[in-house]
Each structure stands twice: as structure tokens, then as C-alpha cells.
Amino acid sequence: MVFNIANIKAFSFLDKYIFNFINFLFPIIILWGKIFGIGRREIERSFIALNNYILTHKNIKVEAKDLLVISPHCLQLATCPHKITHDINNCKHCNQCTIGPLIDMANRMGFHFRVATGGTLARKIAKELRPKMLLAIACERDLTSGIQDVYPLPAAGVLNIRPNGPCYNTTVDLELVEQTIKQFIK
Ligand code: SF4
């Protein structure tokens, strides 16, 4: 991991092994966490932060058109009648939730933006659009499994904010999303 973070090219062949090793260790780390009183969410947050840190230090940069940003359906206002999972253009930009501003950001910066109801749809969208990089907005659990699922596709994560509890009228720090995207586009 030190070689990876230091971006020492000669050791880049280790990337796959390091990632597989982390995946292998993950359930053991969760178990240790239980023993030492560290919650699963905290460990997942560390995994996401470390993953983003490695991607940044590897200086991964793609064209905006090759970046796919996926957000969970719970970011949409629960009472919104517009179906955006099949077509985000159905959003009326009333800005009562963060979907409208995220679409505006995608149009302004040129990346793809989609809303997915779950991991299966997210994987289907990624297969169709064939991005070179993914940025997912989700909770700790979904980000951790999503980053592991799509490997070797580089995937960064931004945590959603859940003022109403999980999976209901969630939101996201739009400034943080934009900052994170800027780190990864040319
Ligand atoms: S911004 Fe779009 S998705 Fe959100 S509530 Fe308004 S119309 Fe619905």
C-alpha cells in the first residue's frame, strides 16, 4: 500500500494483489473491530477514505465524458412524482432535492450522471456507458461493496448525508462532490 500511495510505477503490478488482499482481510478487520469496539461503519468509512486517497495519489485523471457519477434513488425527494431512474431528464429542477443540482453540475462539467435503485442497476448502467472511472454517492455499506464490485474500474466514493435516517430523503454535500470530481477529471 505504501508503494501504491507513493505511486511507484515499478510496483504497480501489485495493485491487484493489494486490492484482493484488502478484500480478503476486510471481514477479519470487521471482526477485530467488533472485539476492539470499533463499529463496522467506522471501518467502512476508513476503507472509502483510503480508497479515495490511493486514487488521488495515483493521479488518476479521466476526460469528463469518461466519468460516470451514480447516486442512490433515496437522494430524490420521496414525494417527487417524476421518474428519474430511467431518464434523469424527467427531473423538473425544482431543487427540493439534490438531484436537480447534480444534473446541472453534470451538464456544466460534462460527466455522465445517473440515479440507480440498487447495485444491479448501477452495474447495468456502468456496463452500458463503459466509463473509465466511477464516482458513487451512497452510504458506507453500499460504497464499500460497490468499490469492491467494480474493481479494477477505479471508483471513488462520496458519502451521502442522512438527516431522516437511512434510505429516505437523503442528501449530499454538493461542494464536496464537485471538489472530488475536479480531482479526477482532466
Ligand atoms: S429536483 Fe428533480 S428529482 Fe428533486 S424533487 Fe425536484 S423534480 Fe424531483
Boltz pocket constraint, residues with backbone or C-beta under 6 A from the ligand:
constraints:
  - pocket:
      binder: B
      contacts: [[A, 75], [A, 76], [A, 77], [A, 80], [A, 81], [A, 82], [A, 84], [A, 90], [A, 91], [A, 92], [A, 93], [A, 94], [A, 95], [A, 96], [A, 97], [A, 98], [A, 99], [A, 100], [A, 101]]
      max_distance: 6.0
